[in-house]
Amino acid sequence: MAVLEPTQPAPRQRRGSARERLLQAAARRFYANGIAATGIDTITADAGVAKMSLYNNFDSKADLVDAYIQARHDEWLALYADRARAASGGRALIGAVFDAYLDHAELAYENGFRGCGLLNAAAELPVGHSGRMLVRGHKDEVEGIVRTHVADLLASAGTTNDDRVDALTLHLALLLEGSMALAGLAGESRKIRAAKMLALELIDAL
């Protein structure tokens, strides 16, 4: 299960393994303050472990960053899976992707919602960093989920044209990611709700 920030223990509460506590502390601090601004000493102090414990569990800060990104990917997949279980049909499943982004935006973050944690992380990492590749993989997987549902919708309407599937998938992905970026700047989720409405209107017009 992913590391969900609202359920992370406060620094004085010492629960779970050292690795879990380090990852929870990193998730809080990286999202709230940024990766570059968060030092190892801050993370180990929040986690209540010695610095050596960090290096016993992670090869480096870069390795910890990769683990954080992977945890956020798993977190989003869990949010989407919860939404998808309640959805029926391609239209509802596409809506569930937007709903998972809404759920992400409405978690009780320590310093408020700051947009997509994965894109925030990627923006801080140099080209070629393994973390950037993980973020790219996450976004590709989300777009792949959207593409599957788009293809199913168009097939049910008697259309199997790959170019049309690709075009509609890109349109929805741009709505999704653009609204997430604007919502992050605003610190609230209204832009994502508006993007979901536009996406469903576009689907209904097929």
Salt bridges, closest charged atoms under 4 A:
GLU5 OE2 - ARG72 NH1 2.31
ASP41 OD1 - LYS51 NZ 2.93
ASP46 OD2 - ARG28 NH2 3.93
ASP46 OD2 - ARG29 NE 2.54
GLU75 OE2 - ARG72 NH2 3.87
ASP82 OD1 - ARG85 NH2 2.16
ASP99 OD2 - ARG83 NH1 3.82
ASP99 OD1 - LYS196 NZ 2.83
ASP103 OD2 - ARG83 NE 2.85
GLU106 OE2 - ARG193 NH2 2.59
ASP140 OD1 - ARG136 NE 3.31
GLU141 OE1 - HIS73 NE2 3.24
ASP166 OD1 - ARG147 NH2 2.72
GLU177 OE1 - LYS139 NZ 3.00
GLU188 OE1 - ARG190 NE 3.30
ASP204 OD1 - ARG91 NE 2.69
